[in-house]
Amino acid sequence: MSTNEENLSRVYTINLGRAWLTPQYKRTDRVINMIREFAQKHMKSADIKLDQDLNRQIWSRGKTNPPRKIRVKMVKDEDGIVVVSGYEDLVVSETKTSPSPAGSAKPEEVQAETKQADSKEETPPENKTGESKAQSETIGQEDKKTLPDTKAKPRKKSEK
């Protein structure tokens, strides 16, 4: 085999929506076969092995409700065996604050900033009139008390 084919690794998103054309009680079985067929076609090998975690992920929702699409990583080794496993993107979340040089922020300043942020969250939100939510609820209850109890009367049919 050529050197570029050794440990060939690719990531795919497989659309499994066509499994819904099969009867409901055979869907997850069909999804497994679809993944095998996809791997044979794209990795050009007849020897396909599914990872145990991928299999559990597909079967986790039962036999009648498999996932509609799945992200997989396919690795082909020197012997031509393709191992299909689940692929998870590792997303690095950036911090909300701007990165600062080490040691530039004093611990006291950091604590003061967090206290200010906490105090902002504790205040109730104000509506358009500038009243807090609790005040507007009490005003609304007073208005309900002053309105007379009137029920809608059925309309009479007008004669032509």
Secondary structure, DSSP 8 states (H G I E B T S, - for coil): --GGGTTEEEEEEEE-GGGGGS-GGGHHHHHHHHHHHHHHHHHT-S-EEE-HHHHHHHHTT-SS---SEEEEEEEE-TTS-EEEEE---------SS----TT-S-HHHHHHHHHHHHHHHHS--B-TTS-BHHHHHHHHHHHHHHS-------------
